[in-house]
Amino acid sequence: MNSMMDMMTIILLFLLKSFSTSGALIQPSPLVDLPRAQRDLEPKKAVSILVSQSGVFEDMAGKDPRIIAGPDEFLNTENIVLPGLEIYLSDYKAFQERVGMQFKGEITIQCDKEIPYEWVLKVINTCGQTDFGTIDFVVKKEQT
């Protein structure tokens, strides 16, 4: 009987662990109106930022987001890299290395659908300059 209880406990723990990691990892921010697209990939855990008309924010998963780069950085036509975002991503990378975590270079971006294309390019370029080569965009799944 004890063996059966041990087996059931292990199965229960396994199911709870797999359920908790396969749920929604990203909650859409109320700051951005996400574009619609057909996409079947599940989100993965990565550093996450929000891009809106007000600037670039750290995604705090439901808490008040902290501003990383203001709109004035976007409007400066001389910059192809956003200084505030570059500092944030460099600090994030250094922290990962300092605590012994493997740096994967993955970033998830929630971008408002009204953001100008030039702004998106500046965000992508800044991510690339700081070794974040895998960039995923969050979209609302289009109803088929």
C-alpha distance (Angstrom), angle and dihedral (degrees) to the residues before:
residue distance angle dihedral
M1 . . .
N2 3.81 . .
S3 3.78 90.9 .
M4 3.80 90.3 53.1
M5 3.82 91.2 50.7
D6 3.82 91.1 49.5
M7 3.79 91.0 50.7
M8 3.82 92.4 48.9
T9 3.81 91.3 48.6
I10 3.81 91.2 51.8
I11 3.80 91.7 48.6
L12 3.80 91.4 47.9
L13 3.82 92.1 50.3
F14 3.81 91.0 47.8
L15 3.81 91.9 51.1
L16 3.81 92.6 47.0
K17 3.81 91.3 49.6
S18 3.81 94.0 48.6
F19 3.83 91.7 45.3
S20 3.80 93.9 51.2
T21 3.82 93.7 50.9
S22 3.79 97.3 44.8
G23 3.82 96.7 54.9
A24 3.79 126.6 96.4
L25 3.78 107.2 -54.6
I26 3.78 95.4 -176.0
Q27 3.77 128.0 54.3
P28 3.82 113.4 -160.4
S29 3.78 110.7 -115.3
P30 3.81 119.6 -122.4
L31 3.83 87.3 -136.4
V32 3.81 93.2 71.7
D33 3.79 135.4 49.2
L34 3.79 102.9 -142.2
P35 3.81 121.3 -142.9
R36 3.81 119.8 -116.4
A37 3.79 122.3 -114.6
Q38 3.77 142.1 151.9
R39 3.76 107.6 -104.9
D40 3.78 130.2 149.0
L41 3.81 101.5 -173.3
E42 3.77 119.7 113.4
P43 3.81 117.3 -125.8
K44 3.77 118.3 -107.4
K45 3.76 131.5 -149.8
A46 3.79 110.9 -90.4
V47 3.78 140.1 130.8
S48 3.80 106.4 -66.5
I49 3.80 131.6 -153.7
L50 3.81 135.2 -179.6
V51 3.81 123.0 -137.7
S52 3.81 116.6 -161.5
Q53 3.80 138.9 149.1
S54 3.82 86.8 -87.4
G55 3.81 94.3 58.5
V56 3.80 138.9 -95.5
F57 3.80 118.4 -37.2
E58 3.78 136.6 -170.0
D59 3.81 108.0 -113.7
M60 3.79 104.5 -122.8
A61 3.84 96.1 -178.5
G62 3.78 100.3 -113.3
K63 3.80 98.6 -21.9
D64 3.79 124.3 101.4
P65 3.81 105.6 -71.0
R66 3.80 119.9 -124.3
I67 3.81 117.0 -128.0
I68 3.80 115.0 -116.8
A69 3.80 102.3 174.0
G70 3.79 127.3 13.6
P71 3.80 127.1 -138.3
D72 3.82 90.3 -103.0
E73 3.83 88.5 69.9
F74 3.81 89.2 57.8
L75 3.78 92.7 47.8
N76 3.81 93.4 53.2
T77 3.82 99.8 96.2
E78 3.81 93.0 -165.3
N79 3.82 92.2 65.6
I80 3.78 119.0 80.9
V81 3.81 88.3 169.9
L82 3.80 122.4 56.2
P83 3.84 105.7 -129.9
G84 3.82 96.0 -154.3
L85 3.81 93.1 49.3
E86 3.80 91.3 44.7
I87 3.82 91.3 54.8
Y88 3.82 91.9 46.6
L89 3.82 94.0 50.1
S90 3.82 92.9 43.8
D91 3.81 90.1 51.2
Y92 3.82 90.6 48.0
K93 3.81 91.0 51.1
A94 3.83 92.0 47.5
F95 3.82 90.9 49.0
Q96 3.82 91.5 51.6
E97 3.80 90.8 51.6
R98 3.82 93.1 43.7
V99 3.81 93.8 55.1
G100 3.81 92.2 45.0
M101 3.80 98.4 -108.8
Q102 3.77 119.3 142.5
F103 3.80 111.1 -106.4
K104 3.80 108.2 -134.0
G105 3.80 99.5 176.5
E106 3.81 93.6 -129.3
I107 3.79 123.2 145.9
T108 3.79 132.9 175.8
I109 3.80 119.3 -150.8
Q110 3.79 127.0 -161.2
C111 3.79 103.3 -162.5
D112 3.80 126.8 -176.8
K113 3.80 111.6 -118.7
E114 3.83 90.9 -127.6
I115 3.82 94.7 59.7
P116 3.83 113.0 119.6
Y117 3.79 115.8 -110.3
E118 3.83 91.7 -119.9
W119 3.80 89.7 59.7
V120 3.80 91.5 51.7
L121 3.81 89.6 50.3
K122 3.82 90.7 52.5
V123 3.82 90.5 51.9
I124 3.82 92.0 47.9
N125 3.81 92.0 46.4
T126 3.81 91.8 49.6
C127 3.82 90.4 50.1
G128 3.80 90.7 50.6
Q129 3.81 92.5 48.2
T130 3.81 90.1 55.5
D131 3.84 94.3 49.5
F132 3.81 96.5 -101.1
G133 3.80 96.4 136.8
T134 3.80 100.5 160.0
I135 3.79 107.4 70.8
D136 3.81 121.2 178.7
F137 3.79 124.9 -174.7
V138 3.79 121.9 -148.9
V139 3.81 114.7 -131.2
K140 3.78 136.2 172.5
K141 3.76 110.8 -105.6
E142 3.77 110.0 -112.0
Q143 3.79 115.0 -126.0
T144 3.82 111.1 -118.7
